[in-house]
Amino acid sequence: MRGATPAEATALMEWDAGEKRLGEPGPARDARLRVVAAVDDELRRRIGASYRLADLVRVYGDSSRWFLELAQRVAPGTPAAWDSSATLDAAFARWARNASDAVAR
């Protein structure tokens, strides 16, 4: 993760782990994918189309204020889909790859 700040490197590791968890089979998989799509929409609203890793880290740090409400609204009957270490982190991993300063991983 050459070129990333320590905060960015830590976030990238967490986000990659979340993306792996999202790929695991299970009964909540469809609901988790819906939550990831909703997080995508929220990120698009919060940071737009052009962003840096630092922007993602900043929004991620603030995500505790909005993620749970969003996940509960999108998948109200599936508490397993509210697991931010899978759904939120997976969405951020996808966005990190498209940051203007994305680092080789």
VMD Tcl script that builds the backbone (N, CA, C; Angstrom):
set m [mol new atoms 315]
animate dup $m
set s [atomselect $m all]
$s set {name element resname resid chain x y z} {
  {N N MET 1 A 0.830 -1.182 0.000}
  {CA C MET 1 A 0.000 0.000 0.000}
  {C C MET 1 A 0.872 1.241 0.000}
  {N N ARG 2 A 1.848 1.178 -0.834}
  {CA C ARG 2 A 2.793 2.272 -0.957}
  {C C ARG 2 A 2.060 3.555 -1.326}
  {N N GLY 3 A 2.410 4.638 -0.630}
  {CA C GLY 3 A 1.824 5.925 -0.931}
  {C C GLY 3 A 0.623 6.288 -0.073}
  {N N ALA 4 A 0.086 5.331 0.652}
  {CA C ALA 4 A -1.080 5.602 1.498}
  {C C ALA 4 A -0.613 6.100 2.861}
  {N N THR 5 A -1.390 6.992 3.453}
  {CA C THR 5 A -1.114 7.415 4.823}
  {C C THR 5 A -1.439 6.242 5.744}
  {N N PRO 6 A -0.981 6.276 6.995}
  {CA C PRO 6 A -1.322 5.184 7.915}
  {C C PRO 6 A -2.841 4.998 8.072}
  {N N ALA 7 A -3.581 6.087 8.148}
  {CA C ALA 7 A -5.040 5.977 8.269}
  {C C ALA 7 A -5.650 5.340 7.030}
  {N N GLU 8 A -5.158 5.711 5.865}
  {CA C GLU 8 A -5.657 5.139 4.618}
  {C C GLU 8 A -5.303 3.658 4.522}
  {N N ALA 9 A -4.070 3.306 4.895}
  {CA C ALA 9 A -3.643 1.905 4.830}
  {C C ALA 9 A -4.498 1.035 5.759}
  {N N THR 10 A -4.764 1.526 6.946}
  {CA C THR 10 A -5.603 0.782 7.892}
  {C C THR 10 A -7.012 0.624 7.340}
  {N N ALA 11 A -7.568 1.698 6.826}
  {CA C ALA 11 A -8.915 1.639 6.258}
  {C C ALA 11 A -8.968 0.670 5.083}
  {N N LEU 12 A -7.981 0.711 4.219}
  {CA C LEU 12 A -7.960 -0.190 3.062}
  {C C LEU 12 A -7.951 -1.653 3.499}
  {N N MET 13 A -7.204 -1.970 4.544}
  {CA C MET 13 A -7.181 -3.350 5.044}
  {C C MET 13 A -8.552 -3.756 5.581}
  {N N GLU 14 A -9.186 -2.863 6.332}
  {CA C GLU 14 A -10.522 -3.146 6.873}
  {C C GLU 14 A -11.526 -3.316 5.742}
  {N N TRP 15 A -11.460 -2.444 4.768}
  {CA C TRP 15 A -12.411 -2.495 3.665}
  {C C TRP 15 A -12.234 -3.754 2.824}
  {N N ASP 16 A -10.991 -4.150 2.582}
  {CA C ASP 16 A -10.747 -5.389 1.829}
  {C C ASP 16 A -11.277 -6.600 2.578}
  {N N ALA 17 A -11.088 -6.619 3.897}
  {CA C ALA 17 A -11.615 -7.728 4.704}
  {C C ALA 17 A -13.141 -7.757 4.636}
  {N N GLY 18 A -13.765 -6.590 4.631}
  {CA C GLY 18 A -15.224 -6.519 4.519}
  {C C GLY 18 A -15.716 -7.047 3.196}
  {N N GLU 19 A -14.975 -6.752 2.148}
  {CA C GLU 19 A -15.370 -7.241 0.828}
  {C C GLU 19 A -15.292 -8.770 0.777}
  {N N LYS 20 A -14.309 -9.337 1.438}
  {CA C LYS 20 A -14.211 -10.803 1.509}
  {C C LYS 20 A -15.380 -11.383 2.284}
  {N N ARG 21 A -15.748 -10.746 3.406}
  {CA C ARG 21 A -16.897 -11.220 4.193}
  {C C ARG 21 A -18.184 -11.139 3.384}
  {N N LEU 22 A -18.317 -10.095 2.601}
  {CA C LEU 22 A -19.518 -9.944 1.783}
  {C C LEU 22 A -19.653 -11.103 0.806}
  {N N GLY 23 A -18.546 -11.614 0.309}
  {CA C GLY 23 A -18.568 -12.697 -0.662}
  {C C GLY 23 A -18.915 -14.054 -0.080}
  {N N GLU 24 A -18.966 -14.166 1.240}
  {CA C GLU 24 A -19.293 -15.437 1.865}
  {C C GLU 24 A -20.770 -15.752 1.673}
  {N N PRO 25 A -21.088 -17.014 1.367}
  {CA C PRO 25 A -22.489 -17.383 1.188}
  {C C PRO 25 A -23.239 -17.347 2.520}
  {N N GLY 26 A -24.525 -17.193 2.428}
  {CA C GLY 26 A -25.355 -17.197 3.631}
  {C C GLY 26 A -26.737 -16.658 3.334}
  {N N PRO 27 A -27.647 -16.830 4.270}
  {CA C PRO 27 A -29.035 -16.419 4.041}
  {C C PRO 27 A -29.228 -14.910 3.934}
  {N N ALA 28 A -28.301 -14.139 4.454}
  {CA C ALA 28 A -28.452 -12.675 4.417}
  {C C ALA 28 A -27.762 -12.051 3.210}
  {N N ARG 29 A -27.225 -12.848 2.326}
  {CA C ARG 29 A -26.423 -12.320 1.210}
  {C C ARG 29 A -27.192 -11.306 0.361}
  {N N ASP 30 A -28.402 -11.618 -0.044}
  {CA C ASP 30 A -29.163 -10.684 -0.879}
  {C C ASP 30 A -29.427 -9.369 -0.144}
  {N N ALA 31 A -29.781 -9.462 1.130}
  {CA C ALA 31 A -30.027 -8.249 1.912}
  {C C ALA 31 A -28.740 -7.441 2.061}
  {N N ARG 32 A -27.625 -8.127 2.262}
  {CA C ARG 32 A -26.349 -7.412 2.365}
  {C C ARG 32 A -26.023 -6.680 1.069}
  {N N LEU 33 A -26.289 -7.312 -0.049}
  {CA C LEU 33 A -26.030 -6.654 -1.335}
  {C C LEU 33 A -26.913 -5.419 -1.515}
  {N N ARG 34 A -28.138 -5.476 -1.029}
  {CA C ARG 34 A -29.017 -4.294 -1.088}
  {C C ARG 34 A -28.463 -3.167 -0.219}
  {N N VAL 35 A -27.930 -3.527 0.935}
  {CA C VAL 35 A -27.342 -2.513 1.816}
  {C C VAL 35 A -26.104 -1.906 1.155}
  {N N VAL 36 A -25.273 -2.727 0.540}
  {CA C VAL 36 A -24.090 -2.208 -0.167}
  {C C VAL 36 A -24.525 -1.219 -1.253}
  {N N ALA 37 A -25.569 -1.551 -1.992}
  {CA C ALA 37 A -26.066 -0.642 -3.037}
  {C C ALA 37 A -26.542 0.676 -2.430}
  {N N ALA 38 A -27.184 0.598 -1.268}
  {CA C ALA 38 A -27.644 1.823 -0.602}
  {C C ALA 38 A -26.458 2.648 -0.106}
  {N N VAL 39 A -25.420 1.984 0.378}
  {CA C VAL 39 A -24.212 2.699 0.798}
  {C C VAL 39 A -23.563 3.363 -0.424}
  {N N ASP 40 A -23.547 2.669 -1.551}
  {CA C ASP 40 A -23.038 3.280 -2.789}
  {C C ASP 40 A -23.767 4.585 -3.084}
  {N N ASP 41 A -25.075 4.556 -3.000}
  {CA C ASP 41 A -25.868 5.759 -3.251}
  {C C ASP 41 A -25.516 6.869 -2.261}
  {N N GLU 42 A -25.349 6.488 -0.997}
  {CA C GLU 42 A -25.017 7.472 0.035}
  {C C GLU 42 A -23.631 8.072 -0.218}
  {N N LEU 43 A -22.685 7.249 -0.610}
  {CA C LEU 43 A -21.345 7.763 -0.903}
  {C C LEU 43 A -21.371 8.698 -2.106}
  {N N ARG 44 A -22.136 8.346 -3.100}
  {CA C ARG 44 A -22.257 9.210 -4.279}
  {C C ARG 44 A -22.808 10.578 -3.858}
  {N N ARG 45 A -23.765 10.571 -2.945}
  {CA C ARG 45 A -24.359 11.815 -2.465}
  {C C ARG 45 A -23.359 12.613 -1.617}
  {N N ARG 46 A -22.594 11.914 -0.799}
  {CA C ARG 46 A -21.697 12.581 0.130}
  {C C ARG 46 A -20.385 13.059 -0.491}
  {N N ILE 47 A -19.838 12.321 -1.457}
  {CA C ILE 47 A -18.530 12.713 -1.987}
  {C C ILE 47 A -18.491 12.939 -3.491}
  {N N GLY 48 A -19.528 12.560 -4.203}
  {CA C GLY 48 A -19.559 12.819 -5.635}
  {C C GLY 48 A -18.713 11.859 -6.441}
  {N N ALA 49 A -18.419 12.264 -7.653}
  {CA C ALA 49 A -17.744 11.378 -8.593}
  {C C ALA 49 A -16.229 11.481 -8.537}
  {N N SER 50 A -15.704 12.578 -8.066}
  {CA C SER 50 A -14.261 12.769 -8.011}
  {C C SER 50 A -13.858 12.903 -6.540}
  {N N TYR 51 A -12.998 11.993 -6.079}
  {CA C TYR 51 A -12.639 11.971 -4.666}
  {C C TYR 51 A -11.275 11.311 -4.492}
  {N N ARG 52 A -10.727 11.520 -3.315}
  {CA C ARG 52 A -9.437 10.932 -2.938}
  {C C ARG 52 A -9.668 9.953 -1.786}
  {N N LEU 53 A -8.668 9.131 -1.505}
  {CA C LEU 53 A -8.783 8.199 -0.386}
  {C C LEU 53 A -9.053 8.938 0.924}
  {N N ALA 54 A -8.441 10.088 1.093}
  {CA C ALA 54 A -8.662 10.868 2.319}
  {C C ALA 54 A -10.136 11.236 2.472}
  {N N ASP 55 A -10.821 11.513 1.359}
  {CA C ASP 55 A -12.255 11.817 1.415}
  {C C ASP 55 A -13.030 10.605 1.906}
  {N N LEU 56 A -12.662 9.432 1.396}
  {CA C LEU 56 A -13.337 8.206 1.837}
  {C C LEU 56 A -13.090 7.940 3.315}
  {N N VAL 57 A -11.863 8.113 3.763}
  {CA C VAL 57 A -11.540 7.894 5.169}
  {C C VAL 57 A -12.346 8.844 6.048}
  {N N ARG 58 A -12.482 10.079 5.619}
  {CA C ARG 58 A -13.263 11.063 6.387}
  {C C ARG 58 A -14.726 10.648 6.485}
  {N N VAL 59 A -15.329 10.259 5.369}
  {CA C VAL 59 A -16.732 9.850 5.370}
  {C C VAL 59 A -16.910 8.556 6.161}
  {N N TYR 60 A -15.937 7.652 6.056}
  {CA C TYR 60 A -15.984 6.406 6.815}
  {C C TYR 60 A -15.981 6.700 8.315}
  {N N GLY 61 A -15.174 7.655 8.729}
  {CA C GLY 61 A -15.117 8.030 10.141}
  {C C GLY 61 A -16.425 8.578 10.656}
  {N N ASP 62 A -17.220 9.128 9.774}
  {CA C ASP 62 A -18.521 9.694 10.134}
  {C C ASP 62 A -19.664 8.703 9.911}
  {N N SER 63 A -19.372 7.533 9.371}
  {CA C SER 63 A -20.432 6.600 8.963}
  {C C SER 63 A -21.257 6.055 10.123}
  {N N SER 64 A -20.722 6.081 11.339}
  {CA C SER 64 A -21.507 5.594 12.474}
  {C C SER 64 A -22.754 6.454 12.694}
  {N N ARG 65 A -22.748 7.653 12.168}
  {CA C ARG 65 A -23.907 8.545 12.308}
  {C C ARG 65 A -25.040 8.198 11.348}
  {N N TRP 66 A -24.744 7.510 10.240}
  {CA C TRP 66 A -25.789 7.283 9.250}
  {C C TRP 66 A -25.941 5.827 8.805}
  {N N PHE 67 A -24.924 4.993 8.994}
  {CA C PHE 67 A -24.989 3.652 8.417}
  {C C PHE 67 A -26.095 2.775 8.994}
  {N N LEU 68 A -26.200 2.678 10.298}
  {CA C LEU 68 A -27.158 1.745 10.894}
  {C C LEU 68 A -28.587 2.078 10.485}
  {N N GLU 69 A -28.942 3.352 10.499}
  {CA C GLU 69 A -30.294 3.753 10.094}
  {C C GLU 69 A -30.546 3.359 8.641}
  {N N LEU 70 A -29.565 3.586 7.789}
  {CA C LEU 70 A -29.692 3.237 6.379}
  {C C LEU 70 A -29.864 1.721 6.216}
  {N N ALA 71 A -29.027 0.937 6.884}
  {CA C ALA 71 A -29.089 -0.529 6.768}
  {C C ALA 71 A -30.420 -1.063 7.291}
  {N N GLN 72 A -30.900 -0.534 8.402}
  {CA C GLN 72 A -32.175 -0.984 8.958}
  {C C GLN 72 A -33.343 -0.638 8.040}
  {N N ARG 73 A -33.267 0.487 7.384}
  {CA C ARG 73 A -34.325 0.879 6.455}
  {C C ARG 73 A -34.322 -0.006 5.205}
  {N N VAL 74 A -33.135 -0.338 4.692}
  {CA C VAL 74 A -33.016 -1.129 3.464}
  {C C VAL 74 A -33.314 -2.605 3.697}
  {N N ALA 75 A -32.913 -3.122 4.857}
  {CA C ALA 75 A -33.106 -4.550 5.164}
  {C C ALA 75 A -33.677 -4.690 6.570}
  {N N PRO 76 A -34.920 -4.231 6.774}
  {CA C PRO 76 A -35.473 -4.177 8.125}
  {C C PRO 76 A -35.603 -5.533 8.820}
  {N N GLY 77 A -35.803 -6.585 8.101}
  {CA C GLY 77 A -35.985 -7.897 8.718}
  {C C GLY 77 A -34.740 -8.752 8.742}
  {N N THR 78 A -33.591 -8.158 8.417}
  {CA C THR 78 A -32.363 -8.944 8.303}
  {C C THR 78 A -31.227 -8.269 9.070}
  {N N PRO 79 A -31.192 -8.428 10.387}
  {CA C PRO 79 A -30.130 -7.794 11.176}
  {C C PRO 79 A -28.710 -8.176 10.737}
  {N N ALA 80 A -28.534 -9.350 10.157}
  {CA C ALA 80 A -27.196 -9.744 9.688}
  {C C ALA 80 A -26.691 -8.807 8.589}
  {N N ALA 81 A -27.591 -8.154 7.896}
  {CA C ALA 81 A -27.201 -7.218 6.837}
  {C C ALA 81 A -26.767 -5.866 7.402}
  {N N TRP 82 A -26.959 -5.677 8.685}
  {CA C TRP 82 A -26.577 -4.420 9.321}
  {C C TRP 82 A -25.130 -4.455 9.802}
  {N N ASP 83 A -24.434 -5.533 9.553}
  {CA C ASP 83 A -23.050 -5.702 9.997}
  {C C ASP 83 A -22.134 -4.814 9.156}
  {N N SER 84 A -21.710 -3.728 9.750}
  {CA C SER 84 A -20.898 -2.772 8.995}
  {C C SER 84 A -19.554 -3.355 8.578}
  {N N SER 85 A -19.063 -4.354 9.301}
  {CA C SER 85 A -17.760 -4.925 8.945}
  {C C SER 85 A -17.829 -5.734 7.655}
  {N N ALA 86 A -19.028 -5.982 7.169}
  {CA C ALA 86 A -19.179 -6.644 5.864}
  {C C ALA 86 A -19.730 -5.662 4.843}
  {N N THR 87 A -20.906 -5.125 5.101}
  {CA C THR 87 A -21.585 -4.324 4.084}
  {C C THR 87 A -20.960 -2.945 3.881}
  {N N LEU 88 A -20.782 -2.212 4.941}
  {CA C LEU 88 A -20.203 -0.871 4.832}
  {C C LEU 88 A -18.778 -0.955 4.289}
  {N N ASP 89 A -17.990 -1.855 4.873}
  {CA C ASP 89 A -16.597 -1.972 4.456}
  {C C ASP 89 A -16.480 -2.431 3.008}
  {N N ALA 90 A -17.355 -3.335 2.587}
  {CA C ALA 90 A -17.315 -3.797 1.191}
  {C C ALA 90 A -17.597 -2.649 0.226}
  {N N ALA 91 A -18.574 -1.824 0.553}
  {CA C ALA 91 A -18.883 -0.681 -0.316}
  {C C ALA 91 A -17.694 0.270 -0.391}
  {N N PHE 92 A -17.063 0.537 0.748}
  {CA C PHE 92 A -15.909 1.434 0.744}
  {C C PHE 92 A -14.750 0.826 -0.038}
  {N N ALA 93 A -14.569 -0.486 0.024}
  {CA C ALA 93 A -13.492 -1.138 -0.747}
  {C C ALA 93 A -13.687 -0.893 -2.230}
  {N N ARG 94 A -14.894 -0.998 -2.681}
  {CA C ARG 94 A -15.177 -0.775 -4.103}
  {C C ARG 94 A -14.886 0.663 -4.499}
  {N N TRP 95 A -15.270 1.577 -3.650}
  {CA C TRP 95 A -15.035 2.990 -3.943}
  {C C TRP 95 A -13.552 3.330 -3.883}
  {N N ALA 96 A -12.823 2.684 -2.987}
  {CA C ALA 96 A -11.390 2.974 -2.849}
  {C C ALA 96 A -10.633 2.695 -4.141}
  {N N ARG 97 A -11.044 1.684 -4.866}
  {CA C ARG 97 A -10.362 1.355 -6.125}
  {C C ARG 97 A -10.489 2.458 -7.170}
  {N N ASN 98 A -11.507 3.302 -7.027}
  {CA C ASN 98 A -11.744 4.361 -8.016}
  {C C ASN 98 A -11.334 5.744 -7.527}
  {N N ALA 99 A -10.709 5.812 -6.373}
  {CA C ALA 99 A -10.232 7.107 -5.866}
  {C C ALA 99 A -9.176 7.642 -6.819}
  {N N SER 100 A -9.106 8.958 -6.942}
  {CA C SER 100 A -8.151 9.559 -7.866}
  {C C SER 100 A -6.712 9.262 -7.483}
  {N N ASP 101 A -6.479 8.978 -6.219}
  {CA C ASP 101 A -5.134 8.653 -5.765}
  {C C ASP 101 A -5.036 7.210 -5.267}
  {N N ALA 102 A -5.838 6.340 -5.838}
  {CA C ALA 102 A -5.822 4.928 -5.432}
  {C C ALA 102 A -4.402 4.388 -5.507}
  {N N VAL 103 A -4.042 3.647 -4.475}
  {CA C VAL 103 A -2.693 3.077 -4.419}
  {C C VAL 103 A -2.728 1.630 -4.884}
  {N N ALA 104 A -1.630 1.189 -5.417}
  {CA C ALA 104 A -1.527 -0.219 -5.849}
  {C C ALA 104 A -1.573 -1.106 -4.622}
  {N N ARG 105 A -2.454 -2.125 -4.696}
  {CA C ARG 105 A -2.581 -3.047 -3.565}
  {C C ARG 105 A -2.344 -4.444 -4.034}
}
mol reanalyze $m
mol bondsrecalc $m
mol representation Tube
mol addrep $m
